[in-house]
């Protein structure tokens, strides 16, 4: 599996496509030393609808270990009408 992942990353070529027509929520970790809030905001070009960046304490892997965090964030954003990036 890991070998296939490397092969995919080595052969991938970005092709611009029209933005998604759905809301986009980007999750990030406040303590993540590899990704800044501005880098997360850059995802906004990939959606024409609402765009939101949500920062949480910890690192991105946090979402894998906290059951339901991603789903709860999406529900809250839909109820509130997510703030624009």
C-alpha positions in Angstrom: 0.0 0.0 0.0 2.7 2.5 0.9 4.5 1.8 -2.4 1.3 2.6 -4.3 0.9 5.9 -2.3 4.4 6.9 -3.3 3.8 6.0 -7.0 0.6 8.1 -6.9 2.3 11.1 -5.4 5.1 10.9 -7.9 2.9 10.7 -11.0 0.1 13.1 -9.9 -0.4 16.2 -12.1 -2.7 19.0 -11.0 -5.4 19.9 -13.5 -7.5 23.0 -12.7 -11.2 22.2 -12.5 -14.2 24.4 -11.7 -14.7 25.1 -8.0 -17.1 22.8 -6.0 -20.6 24.2 -5.6 -20.9 23.0 -2.0 -19.8 24.4 1.4 -16.2 23.7 2.3 -14.9 23.4 5.9 -11.1 23.0 6.3 -10.0 21.7 9.7 -6.6 22.5 11.1 -4.6 22.1 14.3 -3.5 25.3 16.1 -0.3 23.4 17.2 0.4 22.0 13.8 4.0 23.2 12.9 3.6 22.2 9.2 0.5 24.1 8.2 -0.6 27.7 8.8 -4.0 29.2 8.8 -3.2 31.1 5.6 -2.3 27.8 3.9 -5.6 26.4 5.0 -7.5 29.5 3.7 -5.9 28.8 0.3 -8.4 25.9 -0.1 -11.1 28.5 -0.6 -10.3 28.6 -4.4 -11.8 25.1 -4.6 -15.3 26.0 -3.6 -17.8 28.6 -4.8 -20.1 28.3 -1.8 -19.5 29.0 1.9 -15.9 28.4 3.0 -14.8 28.0 6.6 -11.5 27.3 8.4 -11.9 25.7 11.9 -8.8 25.6 14.1 -8.7 23.2 17.0 -6.2 22.7 19.9 -3.7 20.1 18.9 -2.6 18.6 15.6 -4.7 17.4 12.7 -4.6 13.8 13.7 -6.7 14.8 16.6 -9.8 14.3 14.4 -9.0 10.7 14.0 -8.9 10.2 17.8 -12.0 12.2 18.8 -15.1 10.3 17.7 -17.6 12.5 15.9 -15.6 15.7 15.9 -15.7 16.2 12.2 -19.4 15.3 11.9 -20.2 17.7 14.9 -18.2 20.5 13.2 -20.1 20.0 9.9 -23.5 20.0 11.7 -22.6 23.2 13.6 -21.5 24.9 10.5 -24.7 24.0 8.6 -26.8 25.3 11.5 -24.9 28.6 11.9 -24.3 29.3 8.2 -20.5 29.0 8.3 -18.5 32.2 8.4 -16.6 33.0 5.3 -12.8 32.6 5.2 
